Amino acid sequence: MSGEQDQEPVDVVVVGAGNAAMCAALSAQEAGARVLVLERAPEGDRGGNSAHSGGAFRTVYDGIDDLKRIIPDLTEAEIAMTDFGTYTRDTFFDDCMRLSHWRANADLIQVLVDRSLETMVWMRGKGVRFVPIYGRQAFKVDGRFKFWGGLTVEAVGGGRGLMDMLFAAGEKRGIRVLYGTRAVGLLVDDDGVHGVEVVQEGRRRRIRARAVVLGSGGFHANAEWRARYLGPDWDLAKPRGTRFNTGDGIQMARDIGAMSYGHWSGCHSVAYDRCAPEFGELGLVGQQKNGFPMGIMVNLRGERFFNEGADFRNYIYATLGKAVLRQPSGLAWQVFDQRVAHLLSDEYRIRQITKVQADTMEELAEKMGDVDREGFLRTVREWNAAVRTDVPFNPNIRDGRGTVGLAVSKTNWANPLDTPPFFAIGITCGVTCTYGGIRVSEAAEVVSEDGPVIPGLFATGEMVGGLYYTGYPGGAGLMSGAVFGRLAGHGAALYARGAGEVRR
């Protein structure tokens, strides 16, 4: 241990500074605690994976009155031109359980569902502003927008805007953030957790606290752990978020006996531009490519390998990266024509994109370069002949416009590729977050391997195991982080209030 002085004791230390961690900090402060937030990243890279996200939140709502509680400035014109629908508790619960093949912890999922709307209203009260996701989650058909896939709301400014608003809320309430401060261990004795050991500017120090909230993410940016737990070739996947989520919080908790929990060989992985940077960059957005339901995808043999229309992209996009990684060289192409180009979101219009375009499929195959030309052209011919053109195309519903007679069917939104110019987008696997972590109670208390909770230790965010297995409904990650962050912060503050004097 270095001779550095201990940090002045506080009531609650929050490790991490993404959406989940900052919600925990705000909740603890609201309950009367003195709060200190530790952010491993420098200030310019703050915000964890949340800052790299699209800022979408999946929440229960029974109609426009619920949405107006979250978006009070929703205009009458927007309401008139939009079918927002509803998203019920039963639907949210069933989506989470169905996509996990019913492996998810039902008690934790129920907490997520039941507290989703009230947590968003609480965030709005802290100064976080939300808007409808018109650009990514609704298509305009016959003059009216319709939201699909249960995802309706996003933070103003996306993930980065979300974090700017949360940091502003923390600053307004006197919550201090230490940047460039990496937590490396928990201070613990027979009575529980009493703080953390950190490394700051190359020096170790101890920060004493009455309670600790861990919210430092999973291990998506740790190539060694990905290969160890996710399996062969996962070290080749591109982390699409922060480079600082390497499993530190999980390791710290496991070192003092926290229960390992969740889908350790599972992760959220997406179609990602093959030439994207090594890690996600806050100034470079749109590297994921989620428009695949509107076209087809082929591997380097020119063969389709995935049912692009199996469901709304919100429900299947988080498994697509894994499917791409399993293809030769872990690479693939998404192929579209002008019939659907207007339906693709802005992530297909950024400059930093691996894109080729041509007036004929033969020329497109040549420009793609690494795809087997004859295999690709055969796939396109068979595809065009298999589309059920007798079924109307409607991107707002599961329209049943599929294919007939193909080895890999497409069950919705199938269209012939016949309207030039054609274009193709080169993709690989981008890993967003990991599903394995530690177990928490319904109050976000960390559970030990022996069964009882570890006194003074709480957790939230991506390091919480048991919520997601195999699949993932889009927007549930930020929502669960906020829900359990709020619970963790409140619980930590109450624990600190009754914990007596801080041990020195």
C-alpha positions as CSV (number, residue, x, y, z in Angstrom):
1,M,0.0,0.0,0.0
2,S,1.3,3.4,-0.9
3,G,1.7,6.1,1.8
4,E,-1.0,8.2,0.1
5,Q,-3.6,9.7,2.5
6,D,-7.0,8.1,2.6
7,Q,-9.8,10.0,0.8
8,E,-12.1,11.8,3.2
9,P,-14.9,9.3,4.2
10,V,-18.3,9.6,2.4
11,D,-21.6,7.8,2.9
12,V,-21.9,6.1,-0.5
13,V,-19.2,5.5,-3.1
14,V,-20.5,4.6,-6.6
15,V,-18.0,2.8,-8.9
16,G,-18.7,3.7,-12.5
17,A,-20.3,6.7,-14.2
18,G,-22.7,5.4,-16.8
19,N,-26.5,5.6,-16.8
20,A,-26.9,3.0,-14.0
21,A,-24.2,4.4,-11.8
22,M,-25.4,8.0,-12.1
23,C,-29.0,7.0,-11.4
24,A,-27.6,5.2,-8.3
25,A,-25.7,8.4,-7.3
26,L,-28.8,10.6,-7.8
27,S,-31.0,8.2,-5.8
28,A,-28.5,8.0,-2.9
29,Q,-28.2,11.8,-2.8
30,E,-32.0,12.1,-2.9
31,A,-32.1,9.9,0.2
32,G,-29.7,12.1,2.1
33,A,-26.3,10.5,1.5
34,R,-23.0,12.2,0.7
35,V,-22.1,10.6,-2.6
36,L,-18.8,10.2,-4.5
37,V,-18.6,8.8,-8.0
38,L,-15.5,7.1,-9.3
39,E,-15.0,7.1,-13.1
40,R,-12.1,5.1,-14.5
41,A,-12.2,7.1,-17.8
42,P,-10.9,10.6,-18.2
43,E,-13.6,13.3,-18.3
44,G,-13.7,13.4,-22.1
45,D,-14.6,9.7,-22.3
46,R,-17.0,9.6,-19.4
47,G,-20.4,7.9,-19.4
48,G,-19.5,4.2,-19.9
49,N,-21.4,2.2,-22.5
50,S,-24.4,4.4,-22.0
51,A,-22.7,7.3,-23.7
52,H,-22.2,5.1,-26.8
53,S,-25.8,3.9,-26.9
54,G,-28.7,5.3,-28.9
55,G,-30.3,6.4,-25.6
56,A,-33.5,4.3,-26.1
57,F,-35.5,3.2,-23.1
58,R,-38.1,0.3,-23.1
59,T,-40.9,1.1,-20.7
60,V,-44.4,0.1,-19.9
61,Y,-47.1,2.6,-21.0
62,D,-50.8,2.1,-21.3
63,G,-51.4,5.0,-23.8
64,I,-50.7,8.6,-24.6
65,D,-51.3,9.8,-21.0
66,D,-48.5,7.7,-19.7
67,L,-46.2,8.9,-22.4
68,K,-47.0,12.5,-21.6
69,R,-45.7,11.9,-18.1
70,I,-42.3,11.2,-19.6
71,I,-42.6,13.6,-22.6
72,P,-44.7,16.5,-21.2
73,D,-43.9,18.7,-24.2
74,L,-45.4,16.1,-26.7
75,T,-47.4,18.3,-29.1
76,E,-51.0,17.8,-30.2
77,A,-49.7,17.6,-33.8
78,E,-47.3,14.7,-32.9
79,I,-50.1,12.9,-31.2
80,A,-52.5,13.4,-34.1
81,M,-50.0,12.0,-36.7
82,T,-48.8,9.0,-34.6
83,D,-50.1,5.7,-33.5
84,F,-48.1,5.2,-30.3
85,G,-50.0,2.1,-29.3
86,T,-49.4,0.6,-25.9
87,Y,-46.8,-1.5,-24.2
88,T,-48.2,-3.4,-21.3
89,R,-46.6,-5.0,-18.3
90,D,-47.5,-8.5,-19.5
91,T,-45.9,-7.8,-22.9
92,F,-42.7,-6.4,-21.5
93,F,-42.4,-9.3,-19.1
94,D,-43.1,-11.8,-21.9
95,D,-40.7,-10.2,-24.3
96,C,-37.8,-10.4,-21.7
97,M,-38.6,-14.0,-20.8
98,R,-39.3,-15.2,-24.3
99,L,-36.0,-13.8,-25.7
100,S,-34.1,-15.4,-22.9
101,H,-35.8,-18.7,-23.6
102,W,-37.4,-18.4,-20.1
103,R,-34.1,-18.6,-18.4
104,A,-34.1,-15.0,-17.0
105,N,-34.7,-14.5,-13.3
106,A,-38.4,-13.8,-13.3
107,D,-38.3,-11.9,-10.0
108,L,-35.7,-9.4,-11.3
109,I,-37.6,-9.1,-14.6
110,Q,-40.8,-8.3,-12.7
111,V,-39.0,-5.5,-10.8
112,L,-37.7,-4.1,-14.1
113,V,-41.2,-4.2,-15.6
114,D,-43.1,-2.9,-12.7
115,R,-40.7,0.0,-11.9
116,S,-39.9,1.1,-15.5
117,L,-42.5,3.9,-16.0
118,E,-42.1,5.3,-12.5
119,T,-38.3,5.4,-12.9
120,M,-38.6,7.3,-16.2
121,V,-40.9,9.8,-14.6
122,W,-38.3,10.1,-11.8
123,M,-35.5,10.7,-14.3
124,R,-37.6,13.3,-16.0
125,G,-37.9,15.0,-12.6
126,K,-34.1,15.0,-12.4
127,G,-33.9,16.9,-15.7
128,V,-33.5,14.1,-18.2
129,R,-35.6,14.9,-21.3
130,F,-37.1,12.3,-23.6
131,V,-38.6,12.3,-27.1
132,P,-40.3,9.8,-29.4
133,I,-37.9,7.7,-31.5
134,Y,-39.4,8.7,-34.8
135,G,-36.1,8.3,-36.7
136,R,-35.4,4.7,-35.7
137,Q,-38.6,3.1,-34.5
138,A,-41.5,4.3,-36.6
139,F,-42.3,4.2,-40.3
140,K,-44.8,6.6,-41.9
141,V,-47.5,4.7,-43.8
142,D,-50.5,6.4,-45.3
143,G,-49.6,9.7,-43.7
144,R,-49.3,8.4,-40.1
145,F,-46.4,7.2,-38.1
146,K,-46.7,3.8,-36.3
147,F,-44.3,2.6,-33.6
148,W,-43.3,-1.0,-33.7
149,G,-41.4,-3.4,-31.5
150,G,-42.4,-1.9,-28.1
151,L,-39.7,0.8,-28.2
152,T,-41.0,4.3,-28.3
153,V,-38.9,6.7,-26.2
154,E,-35.3,7.9,-26.3
155,A,-33.2,10.5,-24.4
156,V,-32.7,13.8,-26.1
157,G,-29.3,13.7,-27.8
158,G,-29.1,9.9,-27.7
159,G,-26.7,8.2,-25.3
160,R,-24.3,11.1,-25.0
161,G,-27.1,13.5,-24.4
162,L,-28.5,11.2,-21.7
163,M,-25.2,11.2,-19.9
164,D,-24.7,15.0,-20.2
165,M,-28.1,15.4,-18.6
166,L,-27.3,13.0,-15.8
167,F,-24.0,14.6,-15.1
168,A,-25.6,18.0,-15.0
169,A,-28.2,16.7,-12.5
170,G,-25.4,15.3,-10.4
171,E,-23.4,18.5,-10.5
172,K,-26.5,20.5,-9.6
173,R,-27.0,18.3,-6.5
174,G,-23.4,18.4,-5.3
175,I,-22.3,14.9,-6.4
176,R,-18.6,14.8,-6.9
177,V,-17.0,12.7,-9.7
178,L,-13.4,11.7,-9.6
179,Y,-12.2,11.0,-13.2
180,G,-9.2,8.8,-14.1
181,T,-9.9,6.8,-10.9
182,R,-9.9,3.0,-11.2
183,A,-11.4,1.0,-8.4
184,V,-9.3,-2.2,-7.9
185,G,-10.5,-3.7,-4.7
186,L,-13.2,-3.5,-2.0
187,L,-12.4,-2.7,1.7
188,V,-14.1,-5.5,3.6
189,D,-14.1,-7.1,7.0
190,D,-16.4,-9.5,8.9
191,D,-19.1,-6.8,9.1
192,G,-19.2,-6.1,5.4
193,V,-17.9,-3.6,2.8
194,H,-16.5,-0.2,4.0
195,G,-15.1,1.4,0.9
196,V,-12.8,0.8,-2.1
197,E,-9.2,0.8,-3.0
198,V,-8.4,2.9,-6.1
199,V,-5.5,3.8,-8.4
200,Q,-5.4,7.4,-9.4
201,E,-2.5,8.8,-11.4
202,G,-0.5,5.7,-10.7
203,R,-0.9,5.9,-6.9
204,R,-3.1,3.7,-4.7
205,R,-5.4,5.1,-2.1
206,R,-8.3,4.0,0.0
207,I,-11.7,5.6,0.0
208,R,-13.8,4.8,3.0
209,A,-17.6,4.7,2.8
210,R,-20.5,3.3,4.7
211,A,-21.8,1.6,1.5
212,V,-20.6,0.9,-2.0
213,V,-22.6,0.6,-5.3
214,L,-20.8,-1.2,-8.2
215,G,-21.9,0.0,-11.6
216,S,-18.8,-0.4,-13.7
217,G,-20.2,-2.5,-16.5
218,G,-19.4,-6.0,-17.8
219,F,-16.3,-7.3,-19.6
220,H,-17.1,-6.6,-23.3
221,A,-13.8,-4.6,-23.7
222,N,-11.6,-7.4,-22.2
223,A,-10.5,-9.6,-25.2
224,E,-9.0,-12.3,-22.9
225,W,-12.2,-12.6,-20.9
226,R,-14.3,-12.7,-24.1
227,A,-12.3,-15.6,-25.4
228,R,-12.4,-17.3,-22.0
229,Y,-16.1,-17.0,-21.3
230,L,-17.8,-16.4,-24.7
231,G,-15.7,-18.8,-26.6
232,P,-13.3,-19.1,-29.6
233,D,-12.9,-16.1,-31.9
234,W,-14.8,-13.7,-29.5
235,D,-11.5,-11.9,-29.0
236,L,-11.9,-10.9,-32.7
237,A,-15.2,-9.1,-32.1
238,K,-15.1,-5.4,-32.0
239,P,-16.2,-3.7,-28.8
240,R,-18.6,-1.0,-29.8
241,G,-18.7,0.8,-26.5
242,T,-16.2,2.1,-24.0
243,R,-12.8,0.5,-23.7
244,F,-12.9,0.8,-19.9
245,N,-15.5,-2.0,-19.3
246,T,-13.0,-4.8,-18.6
247,G,-14.8,-6.6,-15.7
248,D,-13.2,-4.8,-12.8
249,G,-16.4,-4.5,-10.7
250,I,-17.2,-8.2,-11.3
251,Q,-13.7,-9.2,-10.2
252,M,-13.8,-7.1,-7.1
253,A,-17.1,-8.5,-6.0
254,R,-16.1,-12.1,-6.8
255,D,-12.9,-11.6,-4.8
256,I,-14.9,-11.1,-1.6
257,G,-17.4,-13.9,-2.3
258,A,-20.1,-12.5,-4.5
259,M,-22.1,-15.1,-6.4
260,S,-21.3,-15.5,-10.1
261,Y,-24.6,-15.4,-12.0
262,G,-26.1,-15.1,-15.4
263,H,-25.2,-16.1,-18.9
264,W,-21.4,-16.0,-18.9
265,S,-21.1,-17.3,-22.4
266,G,-23.7,-14.8,-23.7
267,C,-23.6,-11.2,-24.8
268,H,-25.4,-8.5,-26.7
269,S,-23.8,-8.4,-30.2
270,V,-24.8,-6.6,-33.4
271,A,-24.0,-6.2,-37.0
272,Y,-21.2,-3.6,-37.0
273,D,-19.2,-1.9,-39.7
274,R,-16.2,-4.1,-40.5
275,C,-13.8,-1.1,-40.7
276,A,-15.0,0.5,-37.4
277,P,-12.3,1.5,-34.9
278,E,-10.9,-0.9,-32.3
279,F,-13.2,0.5,-29.6
280,G,-16.2,2.7,-29.8
281,E,-15.5,6.4,-30.2
282,L,-17.9,9.0,-28.7
283,G,-17.6,11.3,-31.7
284,L,-18.3,8.4,-34.2
285,V,-21.8,7.1,-34.0
286,G,-23.8,4.8,-36.3
287,Q,-21.3,2.0,-36.7
288,Q,-23.9,-0.6,-35.9
289,K,-26.1,-1.6,-38.9
290,N,-29.6,-2.5,-37.8
291,G,-31.5,-2.1,-41.1
292,F,-31.1,-5.8,-42.0
293,P,-34.8,-6.6,-42.0
294,M,-35.2,-4.5,-45.1
295,G,-32.6,-6.4,-47.2
296,I,-30.6,-9.6,-47.2
297,M,-27.3,-10.6,-45.7
298,V,-24.7,-12.9,-47.3
299,N,-21.4,-14.4,-46.0
300,L,-18.2,-14.5,-48.1
301,R,-19.5,-17.6,-49.9
302,G,-22.4,-15.4,-51.1
303,E,-24.9,-17.4,-49.0
304,R,-27.6,-16.1,-46.8
305,F,-27.2,-17.4,-43.2
306,F,-29.9,-15.5,-41.1
307,N,-33.6,-15.0,-41.2
308,E,-33.5,-11.2,-41.6
309,G,-37.3,-11.0,-41.0
310,A,-37.7,-13.3,-38.1
311,D,-39.0,-10.5,-35.9
312,F,-38.7,-6.7,-35.4
313,R,-35.1,-5.7,-35.3
314,N,-35.5,-4.8,-31.6
315,Y,-36.0,-8.4,-30.7
316,I,-33.3,-10.1,-32.9
317,Y,-30.5,-7.5,-33.5
318,A,-28.6,-8.4,-30.3
319,T,-28.1,-12.0,-31.6
320,L,-27.0,-11.0,-35.1
321,G,-23.4,-10.3,-34.2
322,K,-22.9,-13.8,-33.0
323,A,-24.3,-15.2,-36.3
324,V,-21.9,-13.0,-38.3
325,L,-18.9,-14.0,-36.2
326,R,-19.7,-17.7,-37.0
327,Q,-19.3,-17.0,-40.8
328,P,-16.1,-17.4,-42.7
329,S,-13.6,-14.8,-41.5
330,G,-16.3,-13.4,-39.2
331,L,-17.5,-11.1,-42.0
332,A,-20.6,-10.5,-44.1
333,W,-22.5,-8.1,-46.3
334,Q,-25.9,-6.5,-46.0
335,V,-27.5,-5.9,-49.5
336,F,-30.3,-3.5,-50.4
337,D,-31.8,-1.8,-53.4
338,Q,-33.6,1.6,-53.9
339,R,-37.0,0.1,-53.1
340,V,-36.1,0.2,-49.4
341,A,-33.3,2.7,-49.2
342,H,-35.6,5.4,-47.7
343,L,-36.5,3.1,-44.9
344,L,-32.9,2.8,-43.6
345,S,-31.9,5.0,-40.7
346,D,-29.1,7.6,-40.6
347,E,-26.5,4.9,-39.6
348,Y,-26.4,4.0,-43.3
349,R,-25.6,7.6,-44.4
350,I,-22.6,8.4,-42.3
351,R,-19.3,8.9,-44.1
352,Q,-17.4,6.3,-42.1
353,I,-19.0,3.3,-43.7
354,T,-17.9,0.3,-45.7
355,K,-20.2,0.7,-48.7
356,V,-20.1,-0.3,-52.3
357,Q,-22.8,0.6,-54.9
358,A,-23.5,-0.5,-58.5
359,D,-26.2,-0.5,-61.2
360,T,-26.1,-4.3,-61.7
361,M,-25.6,-7.2,-59.3
362,E,-22.7,-8.4,-61.3
363,E,-20.9,-5.1,-60.8
364,L,-21.8,-5.1,-57.2
365,A,-20.3,-8.6,-56.7
366,E,-17.1,-7.3,-58.2
367,K,-17.0,-4.3,-56.0
368,M,-17.6,-6.4,-52.9
369,G,-14.4,-8.1,-53.7
370,D,-14.1,-10.8,-51.0
371,V,-17.5,-12.5,-51.8
372,D,-17.7,-15.5,-54.1
373,R,-19.2,-14.0,-57.2
374,E,-21.1,-16.9,-58.6
375,G,-22.4,-17.9,-55.1
376,F,-23.7,-14.4,-54.5
377,L,-25.4,-14.1,-58.0
378,R,-27.0,-17.5,-57.5
379,T,-28.3,-16.4,-54.1
380,V,-29.8,-13.2,-55.5
381,R,-31.5,-15.1,-58.4
382,E,-33.0,-17.7,-56.0
383,W,-34.0,-14.9,-53.6
384,N,-35.9,-12.9,-56.3
385,A,-37.8,-16.0,-57.4
386,A,-38.8,-16.9,-53.8
387,V,-40.3,-13.7,-52.6
388,R,-44.1,-13.8,-52.0
389,T,-45.1,-10.7,-53.9
390,D,-48.8,-11.6,-53.5
391,V,-48.5,-10.5,-49.8
392,P,-48.5,-6.7,-49.2
393,F,-45.3,-5.2,-47.8
394,N,-45.8,-3.3,-44.5
395,P,-42.7,-2.4,-42.4
396,N,-44.9,-1.4,-39.4
397,I,-46.2,-4.9,-38.7
398,R,-45.0,-8.5,-39.0
399,D,-46.5,-8.5,-42.5
400,G,-45.9,-12.2,-43.4
401,R,-44.4,-11.2,-46.7
402,G,-41.8,-14.0,-46.8
403,T,-40.1,-16.4,-49.1
404,V,-40.9,-19.9,-50.4
405,G,-38.5,-22.8,-50.9
406,L,-35.2,-21.3,-49.6
407,A,-32.9,-23.2,-47.3
408,V,-32.9,-20.1,-45.1
409,S,-36.3,-18.5,-45.1
410,K,-37.2,-14.9,-44.5
411,T,-40.6,-14.7,-42.8
412,N,-41.4,-10.9,-43.0
413,W,-40.5,-7.8,-45.1
414,A,-39.1,-9.7,-48.1
415,N,-38.8,-7.7,-51.4
416,P,-37.1,-8.7,-54.7
417,L,-33.8,-7.0,-55.2
418,D,-34.6,-5.4,-58.6
419,T,-34.5,-1.6,-58.2
420,P,-31.0,-0.2,-58.9
421,P,-28.7,1.2,-57.9
422,F,-27.9,-1.7,-55.5
423,F,-25.6,-1.2,-52.5
424,A,-23.9,-3.4,-50.0
425,I,-22.5,-2.7,-46.5
426,G,-19.6,-4.7,-45.1
427,I,-20.2,-5.9,-41.5
428,T,-18.6,-7.9,-38.8
429,C,-19.5,-8.6,-35.1
430,G,-19.7,-5.7,-32.7
431,V,-20.1,-6.7,-29.0
432,T,-22.1,-4.3,-26.9
433,C,-22.1,-5.8,-23.5
434,T,-21.8,-9.1,-21.7
435,Y,-24.6,-11.0,-19.8
436,G,-22.6,-12.8,-17.1
437,G,-22.0,-11.0,-13.8
438,I,-23.0,-11.2,-10.2
439,R,-26.2,-11.9,-8.4
440,V,-28.3,-9.2,-6.8
441,S,-31.5,-9.2,-4.7
442,E,-34.7,-7.5,-5.8
443,A,-33.3,-4.5,-3.9
444,A,-30.0,-4.5,-5.8
445,E,-28.0,-5.9,-2.9
446,V,-25.1,-8.1,-3.9
447,V,-25.7,-11.8,-2.9
448,S,-22.9,-14.0,-1.6
449,E,-22.0,-17.5,-2.8
450,D,-23.3,-18.7,0.6
451,G,-26.7,-17.1,0.1
452,P,-26.9,-14.0,2.3
453,V,-26.3,-10.5,0.9
454,I,-23.0,-8.9,1.5
455,P,-23.6,-6.0,3.9
456,G,-22.9,-2.6,2.4
457,L,-22.5,-3.7,-1.2
458,F,-25.0,-3.0,-4.0
459,A,-24.8,-3.4,-7.8
460,T,-26.5,-2.2,-11.0
461,G,-26.1,-2.1,-14.7
462,E,-24.4,-4.5,-17.0
463,M,-22.5,-6.3,-14.2
464,V,-25.9,-7.7,-12.9
465,G,-26.4,-11.2,-14.0
466,G,-29.7,-13.0,-14.5
467,L,-31.5,-10.5,-16.6
468,Y,-30.6,-11.5,-20.2
469,Y,-29.8,-14.9,-21.7
470,T,-29.3,-15.4,-25.4
471,G,-31.6,-12.6,-26.5
472,Y,-32.4,-9.1,-25.5
473,P,-35.2,-6.6,-26.2
474,G,-33.8,-3.3,-27.4
475,G,-33.9,-0.5,-24.8
476,A,-34.1,-2.9,-21.8
477,G,-30.5,-2.4,-20.9
478,L,-30.7,1.4,-20.1
479,M,-34.0,0.8,-18.5
480,S,-32.8,-2.0,-16.2
481,G,-29.7,0.1,-15.4
482,A,-31.9,3.0,-14.3
483,V,-34.3,0.8,-12.3
484,F,-31.7,-1.1,-10.4
485,G,-29.5,2.0,-10.1
486,R,-32.3,3.8,-8.4
487,L,-32.9,0.9,-6.1
488,A,-29.2,0.4,-5.4
489,G,-28.6,4.1,-4.6
490,H,-31.6,4.3,-2.3
491,G,-30.6,1.0,-0.5
492,A,-27.0,2.1,-0.1
493,A,-28.1,5.4,1.4
494,L,-30.5,3.7,3.9
495,Y,-27.8,1.2,4.8
496,A,-25.3,4.0,5.3
497,R,-27.7,5.8,7.5
498,G,-27.9,2.8,9.8
499,A,-24.3,1.6,9.6
500,G,-22.8,3.7,12.4
501,E,-19.4,5.4,12.3
502,V,-17.2,4.9,9.3
503,R,-14.3,2.5,10.1
504,R,-10.9,4.1,9.7
